[in-house]
Amino acid sequence: MFLSFLSPLPVLETERLILRPLRMADAKDLFAYAQDPQVSRHVLWHAHTSISHSRQFIREVRRQYRSGFPSSFAIEWKAEKKMIGTIGYMWINPDFHSCEIGYSLSRAYWNRGIMTEALKEVIRYTFETMRINRIEAMYEVDNPASGRVMEKAGMRYEGTLKQRVRNKGHYSDVRMYAILAEEFKSAKEHVS
Ligand SMILES: CC(C)(COP(=O)(O)OP(=O)(O)OC[C@H]1O[C@@H](n2cnc3c(N)ncnc32)[C@H](O)[C@@H]1OP(=O)(O)O)[C@@H](O)C(=O)NCCC(=O)NCCS
């Protein structure tokens, strides 16, 4: 049931999470973790310096929604009804039927399988509702926890790209992971 490339972000639900569009009211929760330099270390944004910085971030994401680009989901922790991270599309290429996913999570919630749960659901949603053939994700080589998330979500390592990004003044090598629609389909058939 392939619908389109750019449909508005839906609300998705997993066992412990709600994935939904970001709201202005998330600014407080976002600032609480996005000010942490350990969270921003391996992503391409800088630690937020004030709540207005977080509001600006949300405004930009919501501007992308309005322009038709699905951008990022807020990750809401059901147990506390609290926004604890984001996961979403860095870009979508309608000609190549491909996209890249990126994510970040509040440090207080690391190592509980939360991002793996979110990534699996976004991969499922992407393949089942968009005409996407290939989903990519990349991480800096000194951020192995992110690589584990990609592996646990069924993505495959494809290679290391030397100095692929310039992050906070340094060139970084990144490892590229991907999953194809046919791989997703056959893994699903294997399970059922
Ligand atoms: C990377 C990140 C998303 C992981 O989220 P998470 O919810 O903690 O991930 P999960 O709990 O699903 O899985 C983490 C895995 O990494 C492993 N891990 C954690 N620290 C590690 C380390 N230093 N070296 C190797 N593996 C590590 C965990 O043991 C776990 O694997 P396991 O289930 O096999 O034990 C989170 O740490 C984060 O948001 N970091 C800051 C932002 C960021 O780096 N985003 C990604 C940019 S590419």
PDBQT file of the ligand as one rigid body, heavy atoms in Angstrom, charges set to zero:
ROOT
HETATM    1  C1  LIG A 201      22.784   6.749  20.070  1.00  0.00    +0.000 C 
HETATM    2  C2  LIG A 201      21.462   6.731  20.827  1.00  0.00    +0.000 C 
HETATM    3  C3  LIG A 201      20.350   7.202  19.894  1.00  0.00    +0.000 C 
HETATM    4  C4  LIG A 201      21.153   5.323  21.313  1.00  0.00    +0.000 C 
HETATM    5  O1  LIG A 201      19.830   5.283  21.826  1.00  0.00    +0.000 OA
HETATM    6  P1  LIG A 201      19.409   4.185  22.899  1.00  0.00    +0.000 P 
HETATM    7  O2  LIG A 201      17.942   4.259  23.107  1.00  0.00    +0.000 OA
HETATM    8  O3  LIG A 201      20.286   4.305  24.082  1.00  0.00    +0.000 OA
HETATM    9  O4  LIG A 201      19.780   2.856  22.109  1.00  0.00    +0.000 OA
HETATM   10  P2  LIG A 201      19.400   1.361  22.481  1.00  0.00    +0.000 P 
HETATM   11  O5  LIG A 201      19.227   1.249  23.961  1.00  0.00    +0.000 OA
HETATM   12  O6  LIG A 201      18.266   0.955  21.607  1.00  0.00    +0.000 OA
HETATM   13  O7  LIG A 201      20.710   0.576  22.026  1.00  0.00    +0.000 OA
HETATM   14  C5  LIG A 201      21.992   1.015  22.430  1.00  0.00    +0.000 C 
HETATM   15  C6  LIG A 201      22.986  -0.102  22.211  1.00  0.00    +0.000 C 
HETATM   16  O8  LIG A 201      24.309   0.446  22.186  1.00  0.00    +0.000 OA
HETATM   17  C7  LIG A 201      25.104  -0.229  23.152  1.00  0.00    +0.000 C 
HETATM   18  N1  LIG A 201      26.096   0.719  23.629  1.00  0.00    +0.000 N 
HETATM   19  C8  LIG A 201      25.940   1.754  24.471  1.00  0.00    +0.000 A 
HETATM   20  N2  LIG A 201      27.101   2.392  24.648  1.00  0.00    +0.000 NA
HETATM   21  C9  LIG A 201      28.007   1.754  23.871  1.00  0.00    +0.000 A 
HETATM   22  C10 LIG A 201      29.392   1.939  23.631  1.00  0.00    +0.000 A 
HETATM   23  N3  LIG A 201      30.072   2.928  24.193  1.00  0.00    +0.000 N 
HETATM   24  N4  LIG A 201      30.008   1.072  22.797  1.00  0.00    +0.000 NA
HETATM   25  C11 LIG A 201      29.332   0.073  22.193  1.00  0.00    +0.000 A 
HETATM   26  N5  LIG A 201      28.011  -0.154  22.383  1.00  0.00    +0.000 NA
HETATM   27  C12 LIG A 201      27.362   0.687  23.231  1.00  0.00    +0.000 A 
HETATM   28  C13 LIG A 201      24.123  -0.675  24.204  1.00  0.00    +0.000 C 
HETATM   29  O9  LIG A 201      24.668  -1.712  24.997  1.00  0.00    +0.000 OA
HETATM   30  C14 LIG A 201      22.981  -1.139  23.311  1.00  0.00    +0.000 C 
HETATM   31  O10 LIG A 201      23.262  -2.360  22.682  1.00  0.00    +0.000 OA
HETATM   32  P3  LIG A 201      22.697  -3.790  23.230  1.00  0.00    +0.000 P 
HETATM   33  O11 LIG A 201      21.201  -3.679  23.237  1.00  0.00    +0.000 OA
HETATM   34  O12 LIG A 201      23.236  -4.788  22.267  1.00  0.00    +0.000 OA
HETATM   35  O13 LIG A 201      23.230  -3.942  24.623  1.00  0.00    +0.000 OA
HETATM   36  C15 LIG A 201      21.512   7.679  22.070  1.00  0.00    +0.000 C 
HETATM   37  O14 LIG A 201      22.638   7.327  22.817  1.00  0.00    +0.000 OA
HETATM   38  C16 LIG A 201      21.605   9.152  21.691  1.00  0.00    +0.000 C 
HETATM   39  O15 LIG A 201      20.596   9.800  21.449  1.00  0.00    +0.000 OA
HETATM   40  N6  LIG A 201      22.834   9.700  21.654  1.00  0.00    +0.000 N 
HETATM   41  C17 LIG A 201      23.019  11.125  21.371  1.00  0.00    +0.000 C 
HETATM   42  C18 LIG A 201      22.579  11.528  19.978  1.00  0.00    +0.000 C 
HETATM   43  C19 LIG A 201      23.182  10.644  18.915  1.00  0.00    +0.000 C 
HETATM   44  O16 LIG A 201      24.336  10.246  19.016  1.00  0.00    +0.000 OA
HETATM   45  N7  LIG A 201      22.392  10.353  17.892  1.00  0.00    +0.000 N 
HETATM   46  C20 LIG A 201      22.819   9.492  16.798  1.00  0.00    +0.000 C 
HETATM   47  C21 LIG A 201      23.588  10.219  15.803  1.00  0.00    +0.000 C 
HETATM   48  S1  LIG A 201      24.084   9.131  14.465  1.00  0.00    +0.000 SA
ENDROOT
TORSDOF 0
